């Protein structure tokens, strides 16, 4: 492929400055006190402000796979997949307004822990934890590395060094370091994406010209007897034919709302950011910020992908396998190179380096989120069941070692991904989440809102749904989708649109849970105290005496122990060796005691909202939903 790389000193300088800034933020986060206990390391001490929460949620979601996959979808199919950017905003708001109060009321660190407390048995916690780790390693991790390496290899040949830097930040700084670097990297991604969009629209002559030119962006080499290579007539519409289109509107509407609830409301990687907020108001403010930013991928990713097809139709829109093989080493098609091609061909020196920095930011934000969340789940849900009396020091050591393990797995994935059929691997791995993870949303919804939901119903409903989804997934891998113009000779079950299959899977899961719950014994309301929407703890009551009315400094001192030196029984401070001082700087003062419970008084304090802040947040949420309604009507 003849795409230019980063061979100019201006581009390289931009990359170097970026890494210096990232290192500066990382070192600053290491200088923050109180990193030596589980609450600080895995939940940032529940002290993060709303802007860090919002930026971290967004950057955890918008990874390199969006710059590759979403722009590629725009090039090949049009704007329809923006459903998964706009309509998920309802789920983002639901997480902060509905789900988070229940999670906080239950006093949990992880989402598998919530199901354990809700249902009273540990097997669903172990299964969900194991499932989450498998999904993180085989799906999210692979997709991030594949899409990131495909972009970066065009310019720098390897992302292994990036993986190592990412691992160092996560190991040393915990969630606080991850969220502050995410905040910086969200700003970098937004600035870079706006620049690309501006250059792209200037090149094609504005939005009206894009509409006209896109419909004529046809590759010069194609089979004239088929529709292969032709732009879709409904490329600029959201609600497509419910029967014959690839994305029927009834199915994609359900899957981008109810079907996406598992990711935005029940996935550790996303919800952990809200759990780390100072209080419920900051969590809601972060969700609103994420929602407003999620309106932008349509204009910053989808449209640039379509612009890339207009400017480079022979490469981005190729359909002949031999041509595609020469362009991107993938005979199935090259729409995934739309964004990288646009950046490295259209932008001048210096700005290409900036956009490479954007990709670094996208890869790093995704990987740090995956590493930290995986470490949290393994440590708090699996290791604590193996070592029930583990101290905080032991849990922190296990968490950091697991991050190192994840870094090693990531490095090993790089050559495997390079040698595989890239497009097929990307499609396969993204399908994993749709068929395996989507039923989780139904399990959580019924567990939270229906007090009659029982543990056997939730457990076996999830198992059966995963088996059904797994069968479909294996069949899709054995019988891949035929290329354009070929006869579809796959089994009948595979001819059912995958979105409709996803809707059916959600319905089956709900029916199993409701049916089994009717014939199994449920927990009493006393046993459900604090773990459902109807039995959750409310905000702190007026006049209630709370142990948590002490100052935050006093609470942290009590929780974390002395911040300097090692305390003796007689009150004297023991001097540390040089080695101990270095370890304290890197890892913080480590609390050797067992983890403390999130007190009910603290939970109520977290849930407390002032009248003015509540009104302001509710108004912003309503405005955001009205904006979504307007945009949906405009592009219907």
ABEGO torsion letter per residue (X at the ends): XABBBBABAAAAAAAAAAAAAAAAAAAAAAABBGAABAAAAAAGGGABBAAAAAAAAAAAABBAAAAAAAAAAAAAAEAAAAAAAAAAAAAAAAAAAAAAAAAAAAGBABAAAAAAAAAGBAAAAAAAAAAAAAAAAAAAAAAAAAAAAAAAAAAAGBAAAAAAAAAAAAAAAEAAAAAAAAAAAAAAAAAAAAAAAAAAAAAAGEAAAAAAAAAABBBABBBAABABGBBBAAAABABBBAAABABBAAAAAAAABAAAAAAAAABAAAAAAAAABABAAAAAAAAAAAAAAAAAAAAAAAAAAAAAAAABAAAAABABAAAAAAAAGBAAEAAAAAAAAAAAAABBBGAAAAAAAAAAAAAAAAAAAAAAAAAAAAAAAAAAAABAABBAAAAAAAAAAAAAAAAAAAAAAAAAAAABBAAAAAAAAAAAAAAAAAAAAAAAAAAAABAABBAAAAAAAAAAAAAAAAAAAAAAAABBBBBBGBBBABBAAAABBAAAAAAAAAAAAAAAAAAAAAABBBBBAAAABGABAAABBBBBBBGBBBAAABBAAAAAAAAAEBABEBBBAAGBBBBBBAAAAAAAAAAEBBBABBBBBBBAAAAAAAABBBAAAAAAAAAAAAAAAAAAAAAAAAAX
